[in-house]
């Protein structure tokens, strides 16, 4: 099939920043794109060939949208999987598949998948209701501390909380959740695996993630991770095993813990472009977004190694600021060597909302990390 300057249509479910960055590469290839999103102010609206307004969780909306395209992909997991399954049966190519997405959408199902397939992950317990956690603590079946996770609809740090005392459960959603053993770890790592329909597979270098201690959001992504080669090899091998077991097509970002004993445990996965791969736009021979397109269109995969060391800084809304966004001191960071800001196009900011990111590239990774700290301390995402 001809994907370039043709009648081929690629559908994307979700119109957020990941879709917007993916569209940079569909424009590069002159691939016709249709985007579905529930917000009329979605970042993808201005860059897609067709923008459709609709609920991603509504069966009929997703089904009718999918019938108009040749290949359908996602930039967010929270979509109607039943509609995707029907579309697959009717001949639409859907990547990731409905089967893969159904497993990943629910964190409890995802964790059980790892257990069933002998993939290393932290011990956990599944609860239908939050109240069952309180009962388990009361009768000694569960001990504090642990990590509480909502099984569905978590994003950008929401749906995850470290529970160190009983009162930490107050105000959490009441529905299905898991309680995961709090693992002592040295590093949080990630590996992005790309796989096309022909089975060609490539991995990006292992990255290291530094998290905001309160918001549970990634503050910095450092590539390559500052770890021993043996640890990087182990993490890459586990990521490849996860990919093979899911038999996915597209990108699969595998987030992992490096424990104090240098074991590698899978935290969770995302079957799409991911925050841990944004630095690839400037630092790699092939960006994660171009690679995702190559994979879902069954084209040859691109070179995945880095041209230069890269550090990504997330730009999130400052605490105490809600309203029309202002990027204070953005000109100051643009004076720094190797700094490239990416603004996602969200007009309204709020505390900890992802509004953009900044990539710093440098032959010296420690210098890139130093500049990243300067960027983080200089630019402020505030409201009018």
Wavefront OBJ file of the C-alpha trace (Angstrom):
o trace
v 0.000 0.000 0.000
v 1.190 3.524 -0.771
v 1.171 5.648 2.385
v 2.792 8.720 0.847
v 0.852 11.449 -1.006
v -1.998 9.008 -1.574
v -5.601 8.268 -0.630
v -4.469 6.195 2.360
v -5.946 7.402 5.673
v -4.345 6.955 9.085
v -6.667 7.330 12.078
v -5.436 8.458 15.500
v -7.564 8.055 18.617
v -6.667 10.957 20.882
v -5.673 14.487 20.005
v -3.224 15.401 22.772
v 0.448 16.293 22.695
v 1.573 12.799 21.688
v -0.694 12.963 18.668
v 0.530 16.455 17.860
v 4.150 15.286 17.814
v 3.178 12.221 15.767
v 1.584 14.545 13.222
v 4.943 16.272 12.676
v 6.074 13.041 11.053
v 2.866 12.328 9.146
v 3.347 15.800 7.640
v 6.937 14.874 6.801
v 5.707 11.769 4.964
v 2.599 13.519 3.568
v 0.413 10.835 5.105
v -3.270 11.772 5.370
v -4.407 11.764 9.003
v -7.768 11.776 10.770
v -7.900 12.493 14.518
v -10.705 11.840 17.010
v -10.769 13.677 20.340
v -13.383 14.837 22.843
v -12.002 18.378 23.112
v -12.505 21.035 20.470
v -9.239 22.595 21.706
v -7.130 19.446 21.325
v -3.511 20.175 20.257
v -3.954 17.919 17.189
v -6.780 19.992 15.733
v -4.614 22.382 13.746
v -2.207 19.791 12.302
v -4.435 16.891 11.184
v -6.078 16.667 7.764
v -9.412 15.844 9.425
v -10.396 16.516 13.026
v -13.413 14.691 14.452
v -15.014 15.671 17.758
v -16.255 12.753 19.852
v -16.048 10.574 22.945
v -13.187 8.043 22.775
v -15.020 5.727 25.181
v -18.243 5.636 23.138
v -18.597 2.475 21.027
v -20.490 4.005 18.094
v -18.252 7.082 17.919
v -15.046 5.035 17.790
v -16.538 2.445 15.418
v -17.868 5.016 12.939
v -14.577 6.915 13.010
v -12.554 3.741 12.490
v -14.609 2.708 9.459
v -13.337 5.791 7.629
v -9.620 4.937 7.903
v -7.256 2.208 6.693
v -5.039 1.913 9.780
v -6.055 2.990 13.274
v -3.670 3.788 16.130
v -3.842 5.476 19.537
v -2.077 8.159 21.494
v -4.014 7.377 24.690
v -5.118 4.027 26.140
v -8.547 5.129 27.352
v -10.557 4.210 24.255
v -13.447 1.829 23.559
v -11.788 -1.542 23.006
v -15.018 -3.305 21.975
v -15.258 -0.976 18.980
v -11.644 -1.731 18.063
v -12.328 -5.459 18.215
v -15.280 -5.085 15.836
v -13.217 -2.966 13.443
v -10.476 -5.609 13.370
v -13.038 -8.278 12.461
v -14.211 -6.047 9.604
v -10.718 -5.635 8.163
v -9.433 -2.387 9.664
v -5.830 -2.695 10.839
v -5.669 -1.605 14.494
v -2.310 -1.087 16.257
v -1.938 -1.812 19.101
v -4.474 -4.610 18.771
v -7.657 -4.668 20.833
v -6.314 -7.762 22.634
v -3.106 -6.002 23.686
v -4.937 -2.844 24.663
v -7.578 -4.712 26.682
v -4.841 -6.281 28.801
v -2.904 -3.057 29.307
v -5.888 -0.772 30.016
v -6.476 -2.362 33.424
v -3.450 -2.322 35.738
v -4.624 -5.445 37.599
v -5.052 -7.369 34.342
v -1.686 -6.060 33.176
v 0.028 -7.230 36.379
v -1.614 -10.661 36.125
v -0.307 -10.887 32.554
v 3.248 -10.490 33.878
v 2.703 -13.137 36.547
v 1.123 -15.591 34.092
v 3.996 -15.163 31.640
v 6.841 -15.314 34.164
v 7.783 -11.668 33.678
v 9.370 -10.030 36.748
v 7.180 -7.518 38.588
v 6.579 -6.374 42.154
v 4.157 -8.455 44.284
v 0.620 -7.056 44.445
v -2.924 -7.656 45.628
v -6.107 -6.841 43.699
v -9.141 -5.249 45.363
v -12.607 -4.616 43.940
v -13.147 -1.654 46.265
v -10.957 0.691 48.281
v -12.766 -0.416 51.448
v -11.336 -3.905 50.976
v -7.845 -2.447 51.388
v -8.859 -0.946 54.720
v -10.247 -4.340 55.797
v -7.049 -6.112 54.678
v -4.915 -3.711 56.719
v -7.195 -4.212 59.701
v -6.983 -8.003 59.640
v -3.272 -8.148 58.892
v -3.580 -9.284 55.290
v -1.857 -6.145 54.013
v 0.923 -4.147 55.616
v 1.843 -0.494 55.247
v 3.693 0.958 53.338
v 2.524 0.004 49.836
v 1.710 1.661 46.515
v -1.985 2.167 45.770
v -2.929 2.244 42.081
v -6.321 2.693 40.477
v -6.698 -0.047 37.888
v -8.076 2.299 35.223
v -7.918 5.880 33.962
v -4.727 6.920 35.707
v -2.472 9.431 33.928
v 0.241 12.033 34.603
v 0.700 11.012 38.207
v -2.988 10.589 39.042
v -4.224 7.183 40.097
v -1.007 6.373 41.989
v -0.158 7.055 45.636
v 2.332 5.743 48.158
v 0.371 4.804 51.282
v 2.492 5.214 54.411
v -0.341 5.564 56.921
v -4.034 4.683 56.980
v -5.103 8.305 56.515
v -3.351 8.356 53.119
v -6.312 6.371 51.779
v -8.687 9.258 52.459
v -10.056 10.898 49.330
v -8.918 8.161 46.945
v -11.357 6.753 44.362
v -13.505 3.980 45.812
v -13.368 1.543 42.899
v -11.099 -1.286 41.759
v -7.439 -0.909 42.667
v -4.240 -2.768 43.428
v -1.868 -2.559 46.388
v 1.691 -3.107 45.231
v 4.694 -3.871 47.410
v 6.825 -0.752 47.844
v 10.071 -1.783 46.166
v 13.353 -0.250 47.340
v 15.038 0.767 44.091
v 18.086 2.601 42.791
v 16.659 3.813 39.513
v 13.490 3.999 37.466
v 14.329 2.968 33.921
v 12.487 2.658 30.625
v 13.075 0.957 27.303
v 11.022 1.685 24.198
v 10.611 -1.301 21.876
v 9.471 -0.864 18.283
v 7.991 -3.775 16.348
v 6.344 -3.838 12.925
v 3.809 -6.326 11.579
v 6.568 -8.309 9.835
v 8.188 -8.911 13.214
v 11.183 -6.608 12.815
v 12.098 -5.329 16.281
v 14.388 -2.570 17.538
v 14.995 -0.977 20.931
v 15.947 2.549 21.903
v 18.696 3.014 24.519
v 17.726 2.551 28.169
v 16.716 5.837 29.781
v 16.727 6.902 33.409
v 13.769 8.800 34.856
v 13.802 11.208 37.776
v 10.395 11.834 39.349
v 8.792 14.744 41.192
v 8.437 13.465 44.776
v 4.907 14.834 45.294
v 3.221 14.827 41.890
v 4.604 11.375 40.913
v 5.426 12.810 37.491
v 8.626 12.457 35.517
v 10.738 15.611 35.880
v 13.783 14.482 33.882
v 14.472 11.749 31.339
v 18.194 11.060 30.897
v 19.499 9.204 27.852
v 21.517 7.076 28.048
v 20.783 5.945 31.606
v 23.752 6.313 33.940
v 23.936 2.579 34.702
v 26.327 -0.309 34.116
v 26.195 -2.012 30.735
v 25.131 -5.256 32.415
v 22.067 -3.559 33.907
v 21.227 -1.910 30.571
v 21.494 -5.293 28.841
v 19.237 -6.926 31.438
v 16.619 -4.162 31.145
v 16.661 -4.356 27.339
v 16.293 -8.147 27.358
v 13.289 -7.939 29.696
v 11.683 -5.234 27.545
v 12.135 -7.417 24.464
v 10.581 -10.368 26.276
v 7.579 -8.217 27.240
v 7.210 -7.096 23.626
v 7.417 -10.652 22.304
v 4.861 -11.873 24.838
v 2.370 -9.138 23.958
v 3.101 -9.674 20.242
v 2.397 -5.967 19.843
v 2.808 -3.794 16.749
v 3.958 -0.190 17.145
v 5.831 1.176 20.146
v 5.846 -0.365 23.599
v 7.360 1.710 26.400
v 8.390 -0.579 29.264
v 8.917 1.185 32.596
v 11.052 -0.712 35.114
v 12.653 -0.527 38.542
v 16.319 -1.301 39.148
v 16.198 -2.656 42.693
v 18.875 -2.261 45.330
v 19.946 -5.822 44.454
v 20.148 -4.904 40.744
v 17.120 -6.957 39.815
v 14.865 -5.496 37.114
v 11.126 -5.403 37.834
v 8.470 -4.280 35.355
v 6.390 -1.377 36.621
v 3.973 -0.878 33.714
v 3.862 -0.453 29.953
v 2.368 1.956 27.433
v 1.637 0.739 23.862
v 2.271 4.090 22.158
v 4.765 6.965 22.043
v 5.708 7.823 25.606
v 7.063 10.576 27.813
v 10.279 8.586 28.236
v 11.038 8.959 24.530
v 10.582 12.664 23.864
v 14.332 13.345 23.816
v 14.577 11.136 20.710
v 13.267 14.021 18.584
v 16.559 15.910 18.956
v 18.961 13.281 20.279
v 18.292 10.161 18.166
v 18.697 9.223 14.528
v 15.023 8.248 14.439
v 12.480 9.832 16.777
v 10.030 7.615 18.650
v 7.204 9.224 16.671
v 8.676 8.426 13.265
v 9.453 4.936 14.526
v 5.841 4.421 15.635
v 4.661 5.365 12.151
v 7.190 3.049 10.514
v 6.044 0.213 12.776
v 2.276 0.531 12.349
v 2.637 1.004 8.577
v 4.928 -2.061 8.401
v 7.799 -0.042 6.974
v 11.478 -0.756 7.716
v 12.354 0.451 11.217
v 14.797 3.319 11.613
v 18.115 3.522 13.425
v 17.529 3.830 17.179
v 20.857 4.826 18.693
v 21.517 8.371 19.889
v 23.487 10.985 17.987
v 24.246 12.802 21.242
v 23.402 12.652 24.936
v 19.935 13.997 25.724
v 17.970 15.094 28.762
v 14.260 15.913 28.686
v 12.604 18.256 31.170
v 8.830 18.182 31.558
v 7.095 21.565 31.646
v 4.119 21.355 33.985
v 1.763 23.953 35.368
v 3.043 25.695 38.490
v 1.210 25.202 41.758
v -1.243 27.976 42.504
v -1.790 28.853 38.841
v -4.940 28.065 36.842
v -6.011 29.905 33.694
v -4.536 31.294 30.479
v -0.957 30.072 30.245
v 2.231 32.141 30.219
v 5.693 30.593 29.742
v 7.754 32.895 31.938
v 11.471 33.177 31.057
v 11.222 30.981 27.963
v 13.526 33.386 26.107
v 16.156 32.916 28.810
v 16.312 29.148 28.407
v 16.475 29.478 24.616
v 19.787 31.313 25.046
v 21.313 28.160 26.538
v 23.282 25.781 24.300
v 21.462 22.734 22.989
v 18.050 23.706 24.365
v 14.850 23.105 22.365
v 11.413 23.819 23.886
v 8.282 22.000 22.746
v 5.004 23.733 23.607
v 1.986 21.442 23.378
v -0.657 24.022 22.489
v -2.808 23.829 25.618
v -4.135 27.316 26.280
v -5.172 26.641 29.887
v -2.722 25.718 32.630
v -3.374 24.158 36.039
v -1.086 22.702 38.705
v 1.038 19.826 37.379
v -0.705 19.720 33.969
v 1.759 18.726 31.242
v 2.128 21.808 29.067
v 5.313 21.045 27.166
v 8.837 19.735 27.458
v 12.376 20.932 26.844
v 15.148 18.816 25.356
v 18.813 19.494 26.145
v 21.444 17.842 23.957
v 25.167 17.797 24.692
v 28.123 15.514 24.005
v 28.722 15.579 27.768
v 25.713 14.001 29.508
v 26.610 15.509 32.881
v 26.635 18.961 31.298
v 23.251 18.259 29.680
v 21.901 17.297 33.109
v 23.333 20.505 34.621
v 21.692 22.634 31.940
v 18.452 20.722 32.466
v 18.476 21.749 36.115
v 19.019 25.358 35.063
v 16.118 25.098 32.628
v 13.873 23.617 35.332
v 14.723 26.427 37.752
v 14.354 29.190 35.152
v 11.201 28.617 33.140
v 7.851 28.845 34.931
v 4.479 27.751 33.553
v 2.084 30.227 35.134
v -1.270 31.867 34.448
v -2.154 35.439 33.616
l 1 2 3 4 5 6 7 8 9 10 11 12 13 14 15 16 17 18 19 20 21 22 23 24 25 26 27 28 29 30 31 32 33 34 35 36 37 38 39 40 41 42 43 44 45 46 47 48 49 50 51 52 53 54 55 56 57 58 59 60 61 62 63 64 65 66 67 68 69 70 71 72 73 74 75 76 77 78 79 80 81 82 83 84 85 86 87 88 89 90 91 92 93 94 95 96 97 98 99 100 101 102 103 104 105 106 107 108 109 110 111 112 113 114 115 116 117 118 119 120 121 122 123 124 125 126 127 128 129 130 131 132 133 134 135 136 137 138 139 140 141 142 143 144 145 146 147 148 149 150 151 152 153 154 155 156 157 158 159 160 161 162 163 164 165 166 167 168 169 170 171 172 173 174 175 176 177 178 179 180 181 182 183 184 185 186 187 188 189 190 191 192 193 194 195 196 197 198 199 200 201 202 203 204 205 206 207 208 209 210 211 212 213 214 215 216 217 218 219 220 221 222 223 224 225 226 227 228 229 230 231 232 233 234 235 236 237 238 239 240 241 242 243 244 245 246 247 248 249 250 251 252 253 254 255 256 257 258 259 260 261 262 263 264 265 266 267 268 269 270 271 272 273 274 275 276 277 278 279 280 281 282 283 284 285 286 287 288 289 290 291 292 293 294 295 296 297 298 299 300 301 302 303 304 305 306 307 308 309 310 311 312 313 314 315 316 317 318 319 320 321 322 323 324 325 326 327 328 329 330 331 332 333 334 335 336 337 338 339 340 341 342 343 344 345 346 347 348 349 350 351 352 353 354 355 356 357 358 359 360 361 362 363 364 365 366 367 368 369 370 371 372 373 374 375 376 377 378 379 380 381 382 383 384
